């Protein structure tokens, strides 16, 4: 079954109330945030509300700002998890139809899950006065589904490894956490080994290492000293040395582990897409709760792009889908008007380029 944007909107947003708040209900509130994330022509909150007001939606910008301070994040979190499950089902169905059953590569046996964070600088003087200079978004990116599974938002400058346990405790027995040197704490790696969580972590070059007769290495000193399987690689172009520590069994070859670590880069592409196309680092709220809502809106918009189907002539990449939705939205005042029209069963035009996808 095709997932058109209207179908997705009806299934996900129709469950939210239109009457829980007298001026700005939850459905309209979520629509405003999704509209800002998806609409490439909007640069500020003022742009958003100028367009809404000209289009007949009488909503004051100050009302929206106050709602950002006090509204609960849970509806956004619930919506994120709901659409994440839909995307996973769609991806799993696609893999079962396209992959041969006799494939036995490491990436088919294990789910490669890079873990990383991205930092967004806070420029508001109000937030600086409270001691907040940046917000950090951490996530587990499942390469199989191309989705972020467990977002964690932190205001402050704490190091990544302080949140590592909260992330990797979510990993299943078939998932491999792939991390860069920011997570290379010997205490943390030892904890992963004890918990029997599969990991591939790049080590810092300053750790003391001694080879053993078994082919493994004794890493570190003192109470965090432990024996691991360590692989050494070199980038011949940059002459950069890589030391990769892992607890994957020896049935996974050294070459496969190098490929697993190389796939860590896909989470960097995830951050890049969110920042370049969904305004992750273009914050318009000046309070912590509002920023949290905007970050979740970006993540939800990203999942919607994965879920939506578009005509083949437009392409199949996420950016192609975003451009297609933008072309459809150009027939309306804004995404908010488009969503409002969908939810109230108003007449629609045809989706551009495909007569069979009628909305």
MIRO-573866 format. One record per residue (C-alpha): x, y, z. Coordinates in pm, 1 decimal. Each point is the difference from the previous one (the first is absolute). Layout:
BEGIN
px:X | py:Y | pz:Z
...
END
This chain:
BEGIN
px:0.0 | py:0.0 | pz:0.0
px:130.5 | py:344.6 | pz:-92.8
px:65.7 | py:247.0 | pz:279.0
px:-98.6 | py:339.4 | pz:-136.8
px:53.5 | py:306.7 | pz:215.5
px:-376.9 | py:43.3 | pz:59.8
px:-32.7 | py:-363.6 | pz:107.1
px:285.1 | py:45.0 | pz:247.4
px:-148.4 | py:322.2 | pz:136.9
px:-342.9 | py:-156.8 | pz:46.5
px:138.3 | py:-306.1 | pz:174.5
px:234.1 | py:186.6 | pz:234.4
px:-146.6 | py:342.9 | pz:73.0
px:-371.6 | py:-77.8 | pz:8.7
px:51.2 | py:-164.8 | pz:340.3
px:97.9 | py:333.3 | pz:155.9
px:-269.8 | py:221.2 | pz:144.1
px:-135.3 | py:316.4 | pz:-159.6
px:-164.8 | py:110.8 | pz:323.3
px:253.8 | py:-53.3 | pz:278.0
px:108.3 | py:366.6 | pz:-7.4
px:-235.8 | py:287.8 | pz:-93.1
px:239.9 | py:196.8 | pz:-223.5
px:283.2 | py:-230.0 | pz:-106.8
px:-101.7 | py:-367.1 | pz:11.7
px:252.0 | py:-284.3 | pz:-5.9
px:-74.5 | py:-94.1 | pz:-360.8
px:62.9 | py:353.8 | pz:-125.4
px:304.7 | py:35.8 | pz:225.9
px:165.1 | py:-310.7 | pz:-146.0
px:-97.8 | py:109.9 | pz:-351.9
px:176.1 | py:334.1 | pz:48.2
px:322.8 | py:-165.7 | pz:107.4
px:-9.0 | py:-258.1 | pz:-280.6
px:-75.9 | py:276.0 | pz:-248.9
px:302.9 | py:198.1 | pz:109.9
px:227.5 | py:-306.2 | pz:-21.9
px:-119.0 | py:-102.7 | pz:-347.8
px:-47.3 | py:339.4 | pz:-163.4
px:328.3 | py:110.3 | pz:-155.7
px:-125.8 | py:355.1 | pz:-58.0
px:-49.5 | py:80.9 | pz:369.7
px:291.2 | py:149.1 | pz:192.4
px:-157.6 | py:127.4 | pz:322.1
px:-302.6 | py:-23.4 | pz:223.1
px:-112.3 | py:334.7 | pz:-139.7
px:5.3 | py:-143.0 | pz:-354.6
px:-212.4 | py:-293.4 | pz:113.5
px:-268.7 | py:208.6 | pz:165.8
px:-11.1 | py:262.6 | pz:-272.4
px:-89.8 | py:-278.5 | pz:-243.2
px:-254.5 | py:-157.5 | pz:236.8
px:-174.7 | py:329.5 | pz:67.0
px:-14.2 | py:95.9 | pz:-369.3
px:-149.1 | py:-343.5 | pz:-67.3
px:-283.6 | py:50.0 | pz:245.6
px:134.1 | py:-185.1 | pz:305.5
px:-33.5 | py:253.0 | pz:282.9
px:275.1 | py:-103.8 | pz:235.5
px:217.7 | py:244.7 | pz:188.8
px:375.4 | py:-55.9 | pz:11.0
px:13.4 | py:76.5 | pz:374.0
px:-252.4 | py:-279.8 | pz:64.6
px:225.2 | py:-242.8 | pz:-184.1
px:304.3 | py:122.4 | pz:195.8
px:-176.5 | py:-49.8 | pz:334.3
px:-110.4 | py:-347.0 | pz:-106.7
px:364.5 | py:-86.8 | pz:-69.5
px:83.5 | py:78.5 | pz:360.3
px:-273.1 | py:-206.7 | pz:163.3
px:-129.2 | py:-272.5 | pz:-234.3
px:94.7 | py:-359.0 | pz:79.3
px:255.3 | py:-169.0 | pz:-226.9
px:-176.6 | py:-337.1 | pz:30.3
px:-232.7 | py:42.3 | pz:-304.1
px:306.9 | py:60.3 | pz:-216.8
px:182.1 | py:-297.0 | pz:152.5
px:-302.3 | py:-225.8 | pz:-47.5
px:-39.8 | py:114.7 | pz:-360.2
px:369.2 | py:-66.3 | pz:-62.6
px:-21.6 | py:-356.2 | pz:132.6
px:-322.3 | py:-66.5 | pz:-188.9
px:138.8 | py:104.5 | pz:-336.8
px:332.9 | py:-171.4 | pz:75.7
px:-183.2 | py:-332.6 | pz:33.7
px:-175.0 | py:63.1 | pz:-334.1
px:331.5 | py:73.2 | pz:-172.0
px:158.0 | py:-314.4 | pz:146.6
px:-285.1 | py:-215.4 | pz:-124.1
px:23.5 | py:154.7 | pz:-345.8
px:379.0 | py:-47.5 | pz:-15.6
px:-23.1 | py:-360.1 | pz:125.7
px:-259.2 | py:-80.7 | pz:-264.6
px:219.5 | py:152.8 | pz:-269.0
px:305.9 | py:-199.4 | pz:110.3
px:-193.4 | py:-327.8 | pz:5.0
px:-111.0 | py:58.8 | pz:-358.8
px:339.8 | py:97.5 | pz:-141.2
px:271.2 | py:-189.8 | pz:191.9
px:91.2 | py:-361.6 | pz:-87.2
px:-53.1 | py:-235.8 | pz:292.8
px:342.9 | py:-162.5 | pz:-34.9
px:201.6 | py:315.2 | pz:72.8
px:219.4 | py:-38.0 | pz:306.1
px:209.0 | py:316.0 | pz:14.4
px:68.0 | py:159.4 | pz:337.1
px:-232.8 | py:290.0 | pz:-75.2
px:-280.9 | py:-254.4 | pz:-51.6
px:68.1 | py:-181.6 | pz:328.6
px:44.4 | py:316.3 | pz:208.9
px:-168.7 | py:338.3 | pz:-8.9
px:265.8 | py:270.0 | pz:-27.6
px:-91.9 | py:283.3 | pz:238.3
px:232.8 | py:302.8 | pz:7.1
px:-29.5 | py:204.3 | pz:319.6
px:97.3 | py:365.4 | pz:-7.8
px:-102.4 | py:352.4 | pz:92.4
px:-31.1 | py:332.8 | pz:-174.6
px:37.5 | py:338.9 | pz:167.8
px:-220.5 | py:301.5 | pz:-69.8
px:124.9 | py:334.6 | pz:123.4
px:-247.3 | py:213.5 | pz:194.5
px:20.6 | py:368.5 | pz:-88.7
px:-278.4 | py:141.6 | pz:218.3
px:120.2 | py:228.9 | pz:279.8
px:-289.5 | py:-126.0 | pz:211.7
px:143.1 | py:-352.4 | pz:-12.2
px:356.0 | py:120.6 | pz:53.3
px:-117.0 | py:178.7 | pz:316.0
px:-123.6 | py:-338.1 | pz:126.0
px:338.3 | py:-157.4 | pz:-78.0
px:-101.8 | py:-190.8 | pz:-314.7
px:228.0 | py:50.7 | pz:-299.2
px:-83.3 | py:-309.8 | pz:-200.8
px:-242.4 | py:-289.2 | pz:-33.6
px:120.5 | py:-350.1 | pz:-82.0
px:-212.5 | py:-253.5 | pz:-186.7
px:113.1 | py:-362.5 | pz:34.5
px:-147.2 | py:-288.1 | pz:-193.4
px:35.2 | py:-363.7 | pz:-99.1
px:-22.1 | py:-14.4 | pz:-378.4
px:-116.2 | py:-335.1 | pz:-134.6
px:167.5 | py:-39.2 | pz:-340.5
px:-245.1 | py:-272.4 | pz:-104.2
px:-302.6 | py:227.1 | pz:41.1
px:182.4 | py:333.1 | pz:-47.4
px:-169.3 | py:131.2 | pz:312.3
px:103.9 | py:144.9 | pz:332.6
px:-143.4 | py:-224.7 | pz:268.7
px:59.0 | py:157.0 | pz:342.1
px:51.0 | py:378.8 | pz:-8.8
px:147.2 | py:154.2 | pz:312.9
px:8.8 | py:378.6 | pz:45.6
px:241.3 | py:164.9 | pz:241.8
px:54.6 | py:368.7 | pz:72.7
px:360.7 | py:53.9 | pz:103.0
px:355.4 | py:-92.3 | pz:-90.0
px:34.8 | py:-345.2 | pz:155.8
px:216.5 | py:-250.7 | pz:-185.5
px:-163.3 | py:-267.1 | pz:-217.4
px:118.7 | py:-295.0 | pz:208.6
px:-206.3 | py:122.3 | pz:296.6
px:-313.3 | py:-90.9 | pz:-196.9
px:140.8 | py:-313.8 | pz:-158.8
px:-160.6 | py:-246.2 | pz:240.4
px:-344.0 | py:155.6 | pz:-51.8
px:40.3 | py:-58.9 | pz:-372.3
px:152.7 | py:-347.2 | pz:-18.0
px:-231.7 | py:-154.8 | pz:258.4
px:-263.5 | py:28.1 | pz:-273.7
px:196.2 | py:-224.4 | pz:-238.1
px:-141.5 | py:-345.7 | pz:-68.3
px:199.4 | py:-322.4 | pz:-27.9
px:20.8 | py:38.8 | pz:-379.7
px:106.3 | py:363.7 | pz:-5.4
px:358.8 | py:126.8 | pz:-6.3
px:71.1 | py:342.3 | pz:148.2
px:258.0 | py:178.9 | pz:-216.2
px:168.3 | py:297.2 | pz:164.8
px:281.4 | py:244.3 | pz:-58.4
px:266.3 | py:110.5 | pz:248.1
px:-243.8 | py:219.5 | pz:193.0
px:-136.9 | py:-318.9 | pz:158.9
px:339.2 | py:-168.3 | pz:47.1
px:5.3 | py:-2.9 | pz:378.9
px:166.3 | py:-317.0 | pz:132.2
px:-249.4 | py:-13.6 | pz:284.9
px:-288.5 | py:15.0 | pz:-246.5
px:146.4 | py:-258.3 | pz:-238.7
px:54.3 | py:-237.5 | pz:291.4
px:-362.0 | py:50.6 | pz:103.2
px:-116.4 | py:-82.8 | pz:-354.0
px:200.1 | py:-320.8 | pz:4.7
px:-147.8 | py:-96.4 | pz:336.9
px:-353.6 | py:68.3 | pz:-125.3
px:72.2 | py:-205.4 | pz:-315.6
px:-99.4 | py:283.8 | pz:-228.7
px:169.4 | py:-22.3 | pz:-338.8
px:214.5 | py:302.7 | pz:-77.4
px:254.2 | py:136.8 | pz:-246.3
px:183.0 | py:300.1 | pz:146.5
px:293.9 | py:199.9 | pz:-127.1
px:266.2 | py:30.5 | pz:270.1
px:212.7 | py:301.4 | pz:76.9
px:364.4 | py:-44.6 | pz:-98.2
px:128.8 | py:86.7 | pz:348.2
px:-133.4 | py:-315.3 | pz:169.5
px:264.8 | py:-245.8 | pz:114.0
px:-31.3 | py:-330.3 | pz:-188.3
px:189.5 | py:-327.4 | pz:34.6
px:-34.9 | py:-299.5 | pz:-237.8
px:-83.9 | py:-343.5 | pz:142.0
px:84.2 | py:-346.0 | pz:-131.8
px:-369.1 | py:-61.2 | pz:-72.3
px:-1.5 | py:277.0 | pz:-262.2
px:-200.1 | py:234.3 | pz:224.3
px:126.6 | py:314.8 | pz:168.7
px:15.3 | py:121.0 | pz:356.5
px:-129.8 | py:355.5 | pz:-7.4
px:45.2 | py:268.0 | pz:264.1
px:143.9 | py:-1.4 | pz:350.3
px:-133.4 | py:-24.9 | pz:353.8
px:-350.5 | py:-111.4 | pz:90.7
px:-140.5 | py:57.8 | pz:-349.8
px:260.0 | py:-219.2 | pz:-169.1
px:-163.2 | py:-269.8 | pz:-211.4
px:69.4 | py:-245.0 | pz:-283.3
px:-165.0 | py:72.8 | pz:-336.3
px:14.0 | py:-82.8 | pz:-364.8
px:172.5 | py:300.8 | pz:-158.0
px:40.5 | py:63.5 | pz:-371.4
px:245.3 | py:242.0 | pz:-156.9
px:-73.3 | py:178.1 | pz:-325.4
px:163.3 | py:281.6 | pz:-191.5
px:-142.2 | py:252.3 | pz:-245.2
px:263.1 | py:-5.5 | pz:-275.3
px:-105.0 | py:339.3 | pz:-134.7
px:14.5 | py:194.3 | pz:327.4
px:248.4 | py:-230.8 | pz:178.2
px:-242.5 | py:-6.1 | pz:292.5
px:4.5 | py:-299.2 | pz:235.4
px:-318.7 | py:-163.2 | pz:127.6
px:-17.7 | py:-225.9 | pz:303.2
px:-334.2 | py:-175.2 | pz:20.9
px:-103.4 | py:-195.0 | pz:310.2
px:-290.5 | py:-243.4 | pz:-20.2
px:-156.2 | py:-301.1 | pz:169.0
px:-148.8 | py:-143.8 | pz:-318.8
px:83.7 | py:-369.0 | pz:-44.9
px:287.5 | py:-105.4 | pz:-225.9
px:-254.0 | py:-133.1 | pz:-250.2
px:-26.1 | py:367.5 | pz:-98.9
px:312.6 | py:67.7 | pz:-203.5
px:233.9 | py:294.7 | pz:46.0
px:-112.5 | py:136.2 | pz:-335.6
px:-365.1 | py:-15.3 | pz:107.5
px:78.1 | py:186.9 | pz:320.7
px:181.3 | py:268.7 | pz:-198.3
px:-311.2 | py:29.4 | pz:-218.9
px:-224.2 | py:16.5 | pz:307.2
px:204.2 | py:288.9 | pz:137.0
px:-4.2 | py:171.5 | pz:-340.5
px:-380.2 | py:-9.6 | pz:11.4
px:10.5 | py:216.9 | pz:311.3
px:14.5 | py:293.0 | pz:-241.3
px:-366.8 | py:-44.4 | pz:-84.3
px:-102.7 | py:169.0 | pz:324.3
px:205.6 | py:302.4 | pz:-106.6
px:-203.0 | py:12.6 | pz:-322.4
px:-312.1 | py:-20.6 | pz:217.5
px:108.6 | py:309.5 | pz:195.6
px:90.6 | py:177.4 | pz:-323.7
px:-345.5 | py:-57.4 | pz:-149.1
px:-178.2 | py:118.4 | pz:314.4
px:205.3 | py:318.0 | pz:11.5
px:2.1 | py:85.7 | pz:-369.4
px:-360.3 | py:-81.4 | pz:-88.1
px:-212.1 | py:-22.7 | pz:319.5
px:141.6 | py:297.4 | pz:195.0
px:143.3 | py:-199.5 | pz:290.7
px:252.9 | py:273.6 | pz:75.2
px:-234.6 | py:289.0 | pz:-86.0
px:-169.4 | py:34.7 | pz:337.7
px:-286.8 | py:248.8 | pz:28.3
px:-98.9 | py:-59.7 | pz:363.0
px:177.2 | py:170.2 | pz:288.2
px:-85.4 | py:-242.6 | pz:279.3
px:111.2 | py:-356.3 | pz:74.5
px:-342.1 | py:-159.0 | pz:-40.2
px:-60.4 | py:168.3 | pz:-335.2
px:341.1 | py:-108.2 | pz:-129.5
px:-76.9 | py:-357.8 | pz:103.5
px:-328.3 | py:17.2 | pz:-191.3
px:176.0 | py:129.9 | pz:-309.9
px:261.9 | py:-276.4 | pz:11.4
px:-271.3 | py:-264.3 | pz:20.2
px:-184.2 | py:171.5 | pz:-287.2
px:310.7 | py:-31.7 | pz:-217.6
px:29.9 | py:-369.7 | pz:85.4
px:-369.4 | py:-58.9 | pz:-73.2
px:26.8 | py:181.9 | pz:-333.6
px:298.7 | py:-220.5 | pz:-87.5
px:-204.4 | py:-314.8 | pz:69.1
px:-292.1 | py:131.6 | pz:-205.9
px:233.7 | py:34.4 | pz:-298.7
px:101.0 | py:-364.5 | pz:43.1
px:-360.9 | py:-110.7 | pz:21.2
px:-149.6 | py:201.8 | pz:-284.5
px:-17.0 | py:-141.3 | pz:-354.0
px:38.4 | py:224.5 | pz:-304.2
px:-21.0 | py:-55.8 | pz:-379.0
px:309.7 | py:-170.7 | pz:-140.8
px:64.3 | py:287.3 | pz:-239.7
px:92.1 | py:218.4 | pz:298.2
px:268.2 | py:-236.8 | pz:130.7
px:36.6 | py:-208.2 | pz:315.4
px:242.3 | py:189.4 | pz:225.4
px:-117.5 | py:188.9 | pz:308.5
px:81.9 | py:332.8 | pz:-162.1
px:-209.8 | py:-99.2 | pz:-302.7
px:-292.4 | py:-70.4 | pz:232.5
px:45.7 | py:333.3 | pz:174.9
px:2.9 | py:184.1 | pz:-334.4
px:-312.1 | py:-186.8 | pz:-107.4
px:-188.6 | py:93.3 | pz:316.1
px:116.7 | py:358.9 | pz:-42.4
px:-142.8 | py:0.5 | pz:-354.1
px:-332.3 | py:-134.7 | pz:129.8
px:-7.2 | py:249.1 | pz:285.4
px:50.3 | py:289.5 | pz:-244.4
px:-368.5 | py:-48.9 | pz:-91.8
px:-88.2 | py:99.3 | pz:357.5
px:92.5 | py:291.0 | pz:224.7
px:207.5 | py:-223.9 | pz:226.7
px:38.7 | py:-351.9 | pz:133.1
px:-231.2 | py:99.8 | pz:285.8
px:-276.1 | py:89.5 | pz:-247.5
px:65.3 | py:-321.7 | pz:-192.0
px:-21.0 | py:-212.0 | pz:317.5
px:-314.0 | py:187.1 | pz:109.6
px:-160.8 | py:-71.5 | pz:-337.9
px:91.9 | py:-369.3 | pz:21.0
px:-133.2 | py:-49.2 | pz:352.3
px:-330.3 | py:171.5 | pz:-78.6
px:-59.2 | py:-196.4 | pz:-321.0
px:-0.6 | py:306.4 | pz:-222.6
px:33.6 | py:-52.3 | pz:-378.4
px:355.3 | py:-45.4 | pz:-125.5
px:191.6 | py:36.3 | pz:-320.9
px:191.6 | py:-286.9 | pz:-155.1
px:348.6 | py:-66.4 | pz:125.0
px:243.5 | py:133.0 | pz:-258.3
px:126.4 | py:-244.2 | pz:-259.1
px:-211.5 | py:-304.6 | pz:88.5
px:-376.0 | py:-14.1 | pz:-68.7
px:-35.6 | py:-324.2 | pz:196.3
px:115.5 | py:163.1 | pz:326.6
px:-311.4 | py:204.5 | pz:58.2
px:-21.2 | py:193.2 | pz:326.5
END
